[in-house]
Amino acid sequence: MKIDQEKSEFLDEMLNHWQKEQLLSDENVKQLKGSYEIKTFDWRRLAQYSFWIAMACGVISLGALLVDNKILNYLRFIFDASNLVICLLSAVAAVSAYYFAFKRKKTKSHQVFSNEAIVFSGVMLTANSIAYLGKTIDNGSSHFSLLILVSVFIYGLLAYIFQSRLIWVFVLLSLGAWFGTETGYISRWNWYFIGMNYPLRFVFFGLIITAFSFLICKSKKMVIFFQVNYIVGMVYLFVSLWLLSVFGNFGTLEEWYNVKQLSLFYWGIISAVVSLTSIFIGLKYRDDIAREFGITFLFLNLYTRYFEYFWDSWNKAVFFSVLAISFWLIGRRAEKIWNLEFIKK
């Protein structure tokens, strides 16, 4: 069994301790130490990170292309192409990428990361095609949320056909973008929609996405998306709650500046209650995702309140000393839990 350097050192230390305490014989220790070895290099992780970086660079490249008028004008000058032509070319390239990825998944299913990278390229080309379609049919109404909704259905269909969790992530991201822009359009780009600012709106949006996870897990075709849907829904919910605990239900920074942070304390309490509820559900039903989200955002909530209420009133040496001690205690406790879990494994 190949394991990391740190785990190998820990096992060696434990085996030597048990040998010293005469809980294991010399022969048993020798046999156990021979059952594992240190990894020379984690090539799988390197491949995964490399493809992630490549895809991130592709997103940045596409984003730069879409916002840089000089590049767009230069491309139009070279190809003399209208927005419709660019839209169609992107659509053809996207279909080609999906077809190529579909064929590779059948013939080279073991090349997981490269297959997903090709699918991701198709997703980006689809987004580019939809963006230029919007430019083609734009009538000045600023109702571009309809195009985002179209991308939700396209990505949803592709995710279902390819059974791709990666594309499903884009379904949920596009759905969030549509929800934000549609509520903005309905409210005529006012900061409030039915009396709610953006973080408060997305609290309810996150609850709906999270609840939807438990509906799709009952479908054999959709159950593959359960974990991704659940995690993204929890991210929407908890990040929105955290933002709400910081900014409250205010639409502009000017309004927020004019109130004391202590007056927003009840939003922090609501966020903490939701985190504690998530921890309770996670422990009761052995739901690791709910438990970890609850613990993470409970600590984030507590430290955010700490910075808000004590940054100006405490001496900085005392402030960071308390912070250092608290993190040291958390680290010690986490180390003990990790050791116990590692021993069980």
C-alpha positions in Angstrom: 0.0 0.0 0.0 1.4 3.4 -1.0 0.9 6.2 1.5 2.0 9.7 2.1 5.3 10.5 4.0 3.4 12.0 7.0 1.2 8.9 7.4 4.2 6.6 7.0 6.0 8.4 9.8 2.9 8.2 12.0 2.5 4.5 11.4 6.2 3.9 12.1 5.9 5.8 15.4 2.8 3.8 16.5 4.3 0.5 15.5 7.5 1.3 17.4 5.4 2.3 20.4 3.4 -0.9 20.4 6.6 -2.9 20.0 8.1 -1.2 23.0 4.9 -1.8 25.0 5.2 -5.5 23.9 1.8 -5.4 22.3 3.3 -6.5 19.0 6.2 -8.9 18.5 9.3 -8.0 16.4 8.2 -10.3 13.6 4.7 -8.7 13.5 6.2 -5.2 13.4 8.5 -6.2 10.6 5.6 -7.7 8.7 3.3 -4.7 9.2 6.1 -2.2 8.1 6.6 -4.2 5.0 2.9 -3.9 4.1 3.2 -0.2 3.1 5.6 2.1 1.5 6.0 5.9 0.9 4.6 7.3 -2.3 7.3 8.6 -4.6 5.0 11.1 -6.3 1.2 11.6 -6.6 0.8 11.7 -10.4 -2.9 11.4 -10.3 -3.2 14.6 -8.2 -0.7 16.4 -10.5 -2.9 15.4 -13.5 -6.0 16.6 -11.7 -4.5 20.0 -10.7 -3.0 20.5 -14.2 -6.3 20.1 -15.9 -8.0 22.4 -13.3 -5.4 25.0 -14.0 -5.8 24.6 -17.8 -9.5 24.9 -17.5 -9.2 28.0 -15.2 -6.8 29.6 -17.8 -9.4 28.8 -20.5 -12.1 30.6 -18.6 -9.9 33.6 -18.0 -8.9 33.6 -21.7 -12.6 33.5 -22.8 -13.5 36.2 -20.3 -10.7 38.5 -21.5 -11.9 37.9 -25.1 -15.5 38.8 -24.3 -14.6 42.1 -22.5 -11.7 43.3 -24.6 -13.2 45.3 -27.5 -9.8 45.7 -29.2 -9.5 41.9 -29.6 -13.1 41.5 -30.8 -12.7 44.3 -33.3 -9.4 42.8 -34.5 -11.0 39.4 -34.9 -14.0 41.0 -36.8 -11.5 42.8 -39.0 -9.7 39.5 -39.8 -12.7 37.3 -40.4 -15.2 40.1 -41.2 -17.7 38.0 -39.2 -20.9 39.2 -37.6 -22.0 38.2 -34.1 -24.3 35.5 -35.6 -21.4 33.9 -37.5 -19.3 33.8 -34.3 -22.3 32.3 -32.5 -22.7 29.6 -35.1 -19.0 28.8 -35.2 -18.9 28.5 -31.4 -22.0 26.2 -31.5 -20.4 23.9 -34.1 -17.1 23.8 -32.1 -19.1 23.0 -28.9 -21.0 20.2 -30.6 -17.7 18.8 -32.0 -16.2 18.9 -28.5 -19.2 17.1 -27.0 -19.1 14.4 -29.7 -15.3 13.9 -29.3 -15.8 13.7 -25.5 -18.6 11.2 -25.9 -16.5 9.0 -28.1 -13.5 9.2 -25.8 -15.6 8.2 -22.8 -16.5 5.0 -24.5 -13.0 4.1 -25.8 -10.8 5.8 -23.2 -12.9 5.9 -20.1 -9.9 5.6 -17.8 -8.6 9.1 -18.9 -11.1 10.8 -16.6 -9.5 14.2 -16.3 -8.7 14.7 -20.0 -12.3 13.7 -20.9 -13.7 16.2 -18.4 -11.4 18.9 -19.8 -12.8 18.3 -23.3 -16.3 18.5 -21.9 -15.4 21.7 -20.1 -14.2 23.1 -23.4 -17.5 22.3 -24.9 -19.3 24.1 -22.0 -17.2 27.2 -22.5 -17.9 27.2 -26.2 -21.6 26.8 -25.5 -21.5 29.8 -23.2 -19.7 31.8 -25.9 -22.3 30.8 -28.5 -25.1 31.9 -26.2 -23.4 35.2 -25.4 -23.1 36.0 -29.1 -26.6 34.9 -29.7 -27.6 37.5 -27.1 -25.6 40.2 -28.9 -27.3 39.2 -32.2 -30.9 39.5 -31.0 -30.3 42.3 -28.5 -33.1 44.9 -28.7 -31.9 47.0 -25.8 -34.3 45.6 -23.2 -31.5 44.3 -20.9 -33.5 41.1 -20.4 -30.5 38.9 -20.8 -31.6 36.6 -18.0 -33.6 34.7 -20.6 -30.4 33.7 -22.4 -29.0 32.5 -19.1 -32.2 30.4 -18.6 -31.7 28.9 -22.1 -28.1 27.9 -21.0 -29.6 26.2 -17.9 -31.8 23.9 -20.1 -28.9 23.3 -22.5 -26.5 22.4 -19.8 -29.1 20.3 -18.0 -29.8 18.2 -21.1 -26.0 17.8 -21.7 -25.4 16.8 -18.1 -28.2 14.2 -18.3 -26.9 12.8 -21.6 -23.2 12.6 -20.6 -24.0 11.9 -16.9 -21.4 14.6 -16.1 -21.2 16.1 -12.6 -19.0 18.9 -14.1 -21.7 20.1 -16.4 -24.3 19.8 -13.6 -22.2 22.3 -11.6 -22.6 24.7 -14.6 -26.4 24.0 -14.5 -26.5 25.2 -10.9 -24.2 28.1 -11.4 -26.2 29.3 -14.5 -29.4 28.8 -12.5 -28.0 31.0 -9.7 -27.0 33.6 -12.3 -30.5 33.5 -13.9 -32.2 33.9 -10.5 -30.0 36.9 -9.6 -30.5 38.7 -13.0 -34.2 37.8 -13.3 -35.1 39.2 -9.9 -33.0 42.2 -10.7 -34.8 42.7 -14.0 -38.2 42.3 -12.4 -37.3 44.9 -9.7 -36.0 47.2 -12.5 -32.4 46.7 -11.1 -33.4 48.0 -7.7 -31.3 46.7 -4.8 -34.4 45.1 -3.3 -36.8 42.4 -4.6 -39.9 41.9 -2.4 -38.0 43.7 0.3 -35.0 41.4 0.1 -31.4 42.2 -0.9 -29.3 39.8 -2.9 -27.9 37.7 0.0 -31.3 37.2 1.6 -32.8 36.1 -1.8 -30.0 33.6 -2.2 -30.7 32.1 1.3 -34.0 30.9 0.0 -32.5 30.0 -3.4 -29.9 27.8 -1.5 -32.7 26.2 0.6 -34.6 25.3 -2.6 -31.5 23.8 -4.3 -30.5 21.8 -1.2 -34.1 20.5 -0.9 -34.1 19.5 -4.6 -31.1 17.3 -3.9 -33.3 14.9 -1.9 -35.7 14.7 -4.8 -33.2 13.8 -7.4 -31.6 11.1 -5.2 -34.8 9.1 -5.7 -34.3 8.9 -9.5 -31.8 6.3 -10.8 -30.8 8.5 -13.7 -30.3 11.6 -11.5 -28.9 10.2 -8.4 -25.4 10.7 -9.8 -25.9 14.4 -9.3 -27.0 14.2 -5.7 -23.8 15.0 -4.0 -22.8 17.8 -6.4 -26.3 19.3 -6.1 -26.2 19.0 -2.3 -22.8 20.7 -1.9 -23.6 23.6 -4.3 -27.0 24.1 -2.6 -25.2 24.3 0.8 -22.6 26.7 -0.6 -25.4 29.0 -1.8 -27.2 28.8 1.5 -24.2 29.2 3.9 -22.3 31.8 2.0 -25.5 33.9 1.7 -26.2 33.5 5.4 -22.6 34.6 6.2 -22.9 37.7 3.9 -26.3 38.4 5.5 -24.7 38.3 9.0 -22.1 40.9 7.9 -24.2 43.3 5.7 -27.7 42.6 6.9 -30.6 43.3 4.6 -29.2 46.5 3.2 -29.0 47.2 -0.5 -26.1 49.7 -0.6 -22.9 50.1 1.3 -23.9 53.7 2.2 -26.9 52.4 4.1 -24.7 49.8 5.8 -22.0 52.3 6.8 -24.6 54.3 8.7 -25.6 51.6 11.2 -23.6 50.0 14.0 -22.5 46.4 13.4 -24.0 45.4 16.7 -27.5 46.2 15.4 -27.0 43.3 12.9 -26.3 40.8 15.7 -29.6 38.9 15.1 -28.5 38.0 11.6 -25.4 36.4 13.1 -27.6 34.5 15.6 -29.8 33.2 12.7 -26.6 32.1 10.8 -25.3 30.3 13.9 -28.6 28.6 14.6 -28.7 27.2 11.0 -25.1 26.1 11.4 -25.9 24.3 14.7 -28.9 22.7 13.1 -26.8 21.5 10.2 -24.2 20.0 12.7 -27.1 18.3 14.6 -28.5 16.8 11.4 -25.1 15.7 10.3 -24.3 13.9 13.5 -27.8 12.3 13.8 -28.0 11.0 10.3 -24.3 10.6 9.7 -24.4 13.3 7.0 -20.7 14.3 6.6 -21.6 17.2 4.2 -24.1 18.8 6.6 -21.8 18.3 9.6 -18.8 19.8 7.9 -20.6 22.8 6.4 -22.2 23.5 9.8 -18.8 23.3 11.7 -17.0 25.4 9.1 -19.5 28.2 8.9 -20.1 28.2 12.7 -16.4 28.9 13.2 -16.5 31.4 10.3 -19.5 33.2 11.9 -17.8 33.3 15.4 -14.5 34.7 14.0 -16.3 37.2 11.9 -18.2 38.5 15.0 -14.9 38.5 16.8 -13.3 40.8 14.2 -16.4 43.0 14.1 -16.7 43.6 17.8 -13.2 43.6 19.1 -10.9 44.8 16.3 -11.3 48.5 17.3 -11.8 48.1 21.0 -8.9 45.7 21.9 -5.2 46.3 21.9 -3.8 44.6 18.7 -1.3 42.5 20.7 -4.1 41.1 22.9 -6.4 40.7 19.9 -3.9 38.5 18.0 -2.8 36.7 21.1 -6.3 35.5 21.7 -6.6 34.6 18.0 -3.4 32.6 18.2 -4.4 30.7 21.3 -7.8 29.9 19.8 -6.3 28.5 16.6 -3.7 26.6 18.5 -6.5 24.9 20.6 -8.5 24.1 17.5 -5.4 22.7 15.8 -4.6 20.5 18.8 -8.1 19.2 18.9 -8.2 18.6 15.2 -4.9 16.7 15.4 -6.2 14.4 18.0 -9.4 13.7 16.0 -7.4 13.1 12.8 -5.1 10.7 14.7 -8.1 8.7 16.0 -9.7 8.5 12.6 -6.5 7.5 11.0 -6.0 4.7 13.5 -9.5 3.4 12.8 -8.8 3.4 9.1 
